[in-house]
Amino acid sequence: MKKITQDAGRKSLGEFAPEFARYNDDILFGENWNNHDIDHKTRCIITVVALMASGITDSSLKYHLENAKKAGVTKPEIAAVVTHVGFYAGWPKAWAVFNMAKDVWADESAETAKAAHENSMIFPIGAPNDGFKQYFSGKSYLAPVSKEQVGIFNVTFEPSCRNNWHIHHATKGGGQILICVAGRGYYQEWGKEAIAMKPGDVVNIPAGVKHWHGAAKNSWFSHLAIEVPGENGSNEWLEPVSEEEYNKLP
């Protein structure tokens, strides 16, 4: 994460209130915003919520909405945040924030959303996953993280993209581990309910289990795919996940 710097305090109040300017630029932004106990995206959301709850809807709110967008907060996410907080902080405040947020997210296109998603995680999205595109419904991307000792790949799915049902075979050991690093998605084993995945969630997939994984309808999704060492390993790609089955998911 790039170090956050700020000089607005000194530019606006450097002569009139130099201590306040120093606290703003060096302490609030220089130290607090660069503290990694809370990830940057979460800190941006908390700040928007605090300003909304306080009824502050001036240029500072717009700055922090723009900051949240740059940190990877998507249009559906900010809409859900403001709606939720509106129940507790007040409906008129939610209206005021939405009127500003609509302008901030007005130009969000697929490429903008992709860039915001990539900015929200430490791993790159990588190149289009063309070598396996026949096994995916939608567009995916692949970024090798490690090819030595154990294969680790960051796999990114655009909204609604998922891979086909498939099985990792091995006569001994094998299988796969998934670690969600950004966005929201699903993992499902044959005959079981789908499991929602969010950053930090881990799924262990034994060899021989039929399954699929992919993004939610309105969210990009990235996970690390870790190849578990095994003997005589292979992948068996099967049928796509049906639209009817996928559309049942929230």
Contacts in CASP RR format, 6 or more apart in sequence:
PFRMAT RR
TARGET T0000
AUTHOR 0000-0000-0000
METHOD contacts of the structure
MODEL  1
MKKITQDAGRKSLGEFAPEFARYNDDILFGENWNNHDIDHKTRCIITVVA
LMASGITDSSLKYHLENAKKAGVTKPEIAAVVTHVGFYAGWPKAWAVFNM
AKDVWADESAETAKAAHENSMIFPIGAPNDGFKQYFSGKSYLAPVSKEQV
GIFNVTFEPSCRNNWHIHHATKGGGQILICVAGRGYYQEWGKEAIAMKPG
DVVNIPAGVKHWHGAAKNSWFSHLAIEVPGENGSNEWLEPVSEEEYNKLP
1 36 0 8 1.000
1 40 0 8 1.000
1 122 0 8 1.000
3 34 0 8 1.000
4 29 0 8 1.000
4 30 0 8 1.000
4 33 0 8 1.000
4 34 0 8 1.000
4 40 0 8 1.000
5 25 0 8 1.000
5 29 0 8 1.000
5 30 0 8 1.000
6 24 0 8 1.000
6 25 0 8 1.000
6 28 0 8 1.000
6 29 0 8 1.000
6 30 0 8 1.000
6 33 0 8 1.000
7 25 0 8 1.000
8 24 0 8 1.000
8 25 0 8 1.000
9 20 0 8 1.000
9 21 0 8 1.000
9 24 0 8 1.000
9 25 0 8 1.000
10 18 0 8 1.000
10 21 0 8 1.000
10 22 0 8 1.000
10 25 0 8 1.000
12 21 0 8 1.000
13 20 0 8 1.000
13 21 0 8 1.000
13 24 0 8 1.000
14 21 0 8 1.000
33 40 0 8 1.000
33 43 0 8 1.000
38 46 0 8 1.000
40 71 0 8 1.000
41 68 0 8 1.000
41 71 0 8 1.000
41 72 0 8 1.000
41 73 0 8 1.000
41 120 0 8 1.000
44 64 0 8 1.000
44 67 0 8 1.000
44 68 0 8 1.000
44 71 0 8 1.000
44 73 0 8 1.000
45 68 0 8 1.000
45 73 0 8 1.000
45 77 0 8 1.000
45 81 0 8 1.000
47 64 0 8 1.000
47 67 0 8 1.000
47 68 0 8 1.000
48 61 0 8 1.000
48 64 0 8 1.000
48 65 0 8 1.000
48 68 0 8 1.000
48 78 0 8 1.000
48 81 0 8 1.000
48 82 0 8 1.000
48 97 0 8 1.000
49 81 0 8 1.000
49 85 0 8 1.000
49 89 0 8 1.000
51 57 0 8 1.000
51 60 0 8 1.000
51 61 0 8 1.000
51 64 0 8 1.000
52 61 0 8 1.000
52 82 0 8 1.000
52 85 0 8 1.000
52 86 0 8 1.000
52 89 0 8 1.000
52 93 0 8 1.000
52 94 0 8 1.000
52 96 0 8 1.000
52 97 0 8 1.000
53 85 0 8 1.000
53 88 0 8 1.000
53 89 0 8 1.000
53 93 0 8 1.000
55 89 0 8 1.000
55 93 0 8 1.000
55 96 0 8 1.000
57 93 0 8 1.000
57 96 0 8 1.000
57 97 0 8 1.000
57 100 0 8 1.000
61 97 0 8 1.000
61 100 0 8 1.000
62 100 0 8 1.000
62 104 0 8 1.000
65 78 0 8 1.000
65 97 0 8 1.000
65 100 0 8 1.000
65 101 0 8 1.000
65 104 0 8 1.000
66 104 0 8 1.000
68 78 0 8 1.000
69 78 0 8 1.000
69 104 0 8 1.000
69 105 0 8 1.000
69 108 0 8 1.000
69 116 0 8 1.000
70 116 0 8 1.000
70 119 0 8 1.000
71 116 0 8 1.000
71 119 0 8 1.000
71 120 0 8 1.000
72 116 0 8 1.000
72 117 0 8 1.000
72 119 0 8 1.000
72 120 0 8 1.000
73 81 0 8 1.000
73 116 0 8 1.000
74 108 0 8 1.000
74 113 0 8 1.000
74 116 0 8 1.000
74 117 0 8 1.000
74 218 0 8 1.000
74 219 0 8 1.000
74 220 0 8 1.000
75 105 0 8 1.000
75 108 0 8 1.000
75 113 0 8 1.000
76 218 0 8 1.000
76 219 0 8 1.000
77 219 0 8 1.000
78 101 0 8 1.000
78 105 0 8 1.000
79 98 0 8 1.000
79 101 0 8 1.000
82 94 0 8 1.000
82 97 0 8 1.000
82 98 0 8 1.000
82 101 0 8 1.000
83 94 0 8 1.000
85 93 0 8 1.000
85 94 0 8 1.000
86 93 0 8 1.000
86 94 0 8 1.000
108 116 0 8 1.000
110 158 0 8 1.000
113 159 0 8 1.000
113 220 0 8 1.000
114 125 0 8 1.000
114 158 0 8 1.000
114 220 0 8 1.000
117 125 0 8 1.000
117 156 0 8 1.000
117 182 0 8 1.000
117 183 0 8 1.000
117 220 0 8 1.000
117 222 0 8 1.000
118 124 0 8 1.000
118 125 0 8 1.000
118 156 0 8 1.000
120 182 0 8 1.000
120 183 0 8 1.000
121 181 0 8 1.000
121 182 0 8 1.000
121 199 0 8 1.000
121 222 0 8 1.000
122 181 0 8 1.000
123 143 0 8 1.000
123 145 0 8 1.000
123 154 0 8 1.000
123 181 0 8 1.000
123 222 0 8 1.000
123 224 0 8 1.000
124 143 0 8 1.000
124 154 0 8 1.000
125 141 0 8 1.000
125 143 0 8 1.000
125 154 0 8 1.000
125 156 0 8 1.000
125 222 0 8 1.000
126 141 0 8 1.000
126 142 0 8 1.000
126 143 0 8 1.000
126 154 0 8 1.000
126 156 0 8 1.000
127 141 0 8 1.000
127 142 0 8 1.000
127 143 0 8 1.000
128 139 0 8 1.000
128 140 0 8 1.000
128 141 0 8 1.000
128 142 0 8 1.000
129 136 0 8 1.000
129 139 0 8 1.000
129 140 0 8 1.000
129 141 0 8 1.000
129 142 0 8 1.000
129 155 0 8 1.000
132 140 0 8 1.000
132 142 0 8 1.000
132 163 0 8 1.000
133 139 0 8 1.000
133 140 0 8 1.000
135 163 0 8 1.000
135 164 0 8 1.000
135 166 0 8 1.000
135 237 0 8 1.000
136 157 0 8 1.000
136 161 0 8 1.000
136 162 0 8 1.000
136 163 0 8 1.000
136 164 0 8 1.000
137 160 0 8 1.000
137 161 0 8 1.000
137 162 0 8 1.000
137 163 0 8 1.000
137 164 0 8 1.000
137 240 0 8 1.000
137 241 0 8 1.000
137 246 0 8 1.000
138 157 0 8 1.000
138 158 0 8 1.000
138 160 0 8 1.000
138 161 0 8 1.000
138 162 0 8 1.000
139 157 0 8 1.000
139 158 0 8 1.000
139 161 0 8 1.000
140 155 0 8 1.000
140 156 0 8 1.000
140 157 0 8 1.000
140 158 0 8 1.000
140 161 0 8 1.000
140 163 0 8 1.000
141 155 0 8 1.000
141 156 0 8 1.000
142 153 0 8 1.000
142 154 0 8 1.000
142 155 0 8 1.000
142 156 0 8 1.000
143 153 0 8 1.000
143 154 0 8 1.000
143 156 0 8 1.000
144 151 0 8 1.000
144 152 0 8 1.000
144 153 0 8 1.000
144 154 0 8 1.000
145 151 0 8 1.000
145 152 0 8 1.000
145 153 0 8 1.000
145 154 0 8 1.000
145 224 0 8 1.000
146 152 0 8 1.000
150 226 0 8 1.000
150 227 0 8 1.000
150 228 0 8 1.000
150 229 0 8 1.000
151 226 0 8 1.000
151 227 0 8 1.000
152 224 0 8 1.000
152 225 0 8 1.000
152 226 0 8 1.000
152 227 0 8 1.000
153 224 0 8 1.000
153 225 0 8 1.000
154 181 0 8 1.000
154 222 0 8 1.000
154 223 0 8 1.000
154 224 0 8 1.000
154 225 0 8 1.000
155 222 0 8 1.000
155 223 0 8 1.000
155 224 0 8 1.000
155 225 0 8 1.000
156 182 0 8 1.000
156 220 0 8 1.000
156 221 0 8 1.000
156 222 0 8 1.000
157 185 0 8 1.000
157 214 0 8 1.000
157 215 0 8 1.000
157 220 0 8 1.000
157 221 0 8 1.000
157 222 0 8 1.000
158 215 0 8 1.000
158 220 0 8 1.000
159 215 0 8 1.000
159 216 0 8 1.000
159 217 0 8 1.000
159 218 0 8 1.000
159 219 0 8 1.000
159 220 0 8 1.000
160 215 0 8 1.000
160 216 0 8 1.000
160 217 0 8 1.000
160 246 0 8 1.000
161 214 0 8 1.000
161 215 0 8 1.000
161 221 0 8 1.000
162 186 0 8 1.000
162 212 0 8 1.000
162 213 0 8 1.000
162 214 0 8 1.000
162 215 0 8 1.000
162 241 0 8 1.000
162 246 0 8 1.000
163 212 0 8 1.000
163 213 0 8 1.000
163 214 0 8 1.000
164 212 0 8 1.000
164 237 0 8 1.000
164 238 0 8 1.000
164 239 0 8 1.000
164 240 0 8 1.000
164 241 0 8 1.000
165 190 0 8 1.000
165 210 0 8 1.000
165 211 0 8 1.000
165 212 0 8 1.000
165 238 0 8 1.000
165 239 0 8 1.000
165 240 0 8 1.000
165 241 0 8 1.000
166 210 0 8 1.000
166 211 0 8 1.000
166 212 0 8 1.000
166 235 0 8 1.000
166 236 0 8 1.000
166 237 0 8 1.000
166 238 0 8 1.000
167 208 0 8 1.000
167 209 0 8 1.000
167 210 0 8 1.000
167 211 0 8 1.000
167 235 0 8 1.000
167 236 0 8 1.000
167 238 0 8 1.000
168 174 0 8 1.000
168 175 0 8 1.000
168 176 0 8 1.000
168 205 0 8 1.000
168 207 0 8 1.000
168 208 0 8 1.000
168 209 0 8 1.000
168 233 0 8 1.000
168 234 0 8 1.000
168 235 0 8 1.000
169 207 0 8 1.000
169 208 0 8 1.000
169 232 0 8 1.000
169 233 0 8 1.000
169 234 0 8 1.000
169 235 0 8 1.000
169 236 0 8 1.000
170 207 0 8 1.000
170 208 0 8 1.000
170 230 0 8 1.000
170 231 0 8 1.000
170 232 0 8 1.000
170 233 0 8 1.000
170 234 0 8 1.000
171 230 0 8 1.000
171 231 0 8 1.000
171 232 0 8 1.000
171 233 0 8 1.000
172 230 0 8 1.000
172 231 0 8 1.000
172 232 0 8 1.000
173 207 0 8 1.000
173 228 0 8 1.000
173 229 0 8 1.000
173 230 0 8 1.000
173 231 0 8 1.000
174 206 0 8 1.000
174 207 0 8 1.000
174 227 0 8 1.000
174 228 0 8 1.000
174 229 0 8 1.000
174 230 0 8 1.000
174 231 0 8 1.000
174 233 0 8 1.000
175 205 0 8 1.000
175 206 0 8 1.000
175 207 0 8 1.000
175 208 0 8 1.000
175 227 0 8 1.000
175 228 0 8 1.000
175 230 0 8 1.000
176 205 0 8 1.000
176 225 0 8 1.000
176 226 0 8 1.000
176 227 0 8 1.000
176 228 0 8 1.000
177 202 0 8 1.000
177 203 0 8 1.000
177 204 0 8 1.000
177 205 0 8 1.000
177 224 0 8 1.000
177 225 0 8 1.000
177 226 0 8 1.000
177 228 0 8 1.000
178 187 0 8 1.000
178 197 0 8 1.000
178 202 0 8 1.000
178 203 0 8 1.000
178 205 0 8 1.000
178 213 0 8 1.000
178 223 0 8 1.000
178 224 0 8 1.000
178 225 0 8 1.000
178 226 0 8 1.000
179 200 0 8 1.000
179 201 0 8 1.000
179 202 0 8 1.000
179 223 0 8 1.000
179 224 0 8 1.000
179 226 0 8 1.000
180 197 0 8 1.000
180 198 0 8 1.000
180 199 0 8 1.000
180 200 0 8 1.000
180 201 0 8 1.000
180 202 0 8 1.000
180 221 0 8 1.000
180 222 0 8 1.000
180 223 0 8 1.000
181 199 0 8 1.000
181 200 0 8 1.000
181 222 0 8 1.000
181 223 0 8 1.000
181 224 0 8 1.000
182 199 0 8 1.000
182 220 0 8 1.000
182 221 0 8 1.000
182 222 0 8 1.000
183 198 0 8 1.000
183 199 0 8 1.000
183 215 0 8 1.000
183 216 0 8 1.000
183 219 0 8 1.000
183 220 0 8 1.000
183 221 0 8 1.000
183 222 0 8 1.000
184 196 0 8 1.000
184 197 0 8 1.000
184 198 0 8 1.000
184 215 0 8 1.000
184 216 0 8 1.000
184 219 0 8 1.000
184 221 0 8 1.000
185 196 0 8 1.000
185 197 0 8 1.000
185 198 0 8 1.000
185 213 0 8 1.000
185 214 0 8 1.000
185 215 0 8 1.000
185 216 0 8 1.000
185 219 0 8 1.000
185 221 0 8 1.000
186 194 0 8 1.000
186 195 0 8 1.000
186 196 0 8 1.000
186 197 0 8 1.000
186 213 0 8 1.000
186 214 0 8 1.000
186 215 0 8 1.000
186 216 0 8 1.000
186 249 0 8 1.000
187 194 0 8 1.000
187 195 0 8 1.000
187 197 0 8 1.000
187 203 0 8 1.000
187 205 0 8 1.000
187 211 0 8 1.000
187 212 0 8 1.000
187 213 0 8 1.000
187 214 0 8 1.000
188 194 0 8 1.000
188 195 0 8 1.000
188 211 0 8 1.000
188 212 0 8 1.000
188 213 0 8 1.000
188 241 0 8 1.000
189 209 0 8 1.000
189 210 0 8 1.000
189 211 0 8 1.000
190 209 0 8 1.000
190 210 0 8 1.000
190 211 0 8 1.000
194 249 0 8 1.000
195 203 0 8 1.000
196 216 0 8 1.000
196 250 0 8 1.000
197 203 0 8 1.000
197 213 0 8 1.000
197 221 0 8 1.000
197 223 0 8 1.000
203 213 0 8 1.000
205 211 0 8 1.000
207 228 0 8 1.000
207 230 0 8 1.000
207 233 0 8 1.000
210 238 0 8 1.000
212 241 0 8 1.000
213 223 0 8 1.000
214 221 0 8 1.000
215 221 0 8 1.000
216 249 0 8 1.000
216 250 0 8 1.000
217 247 0 8 1.000
217 249 0 8 1.000
END
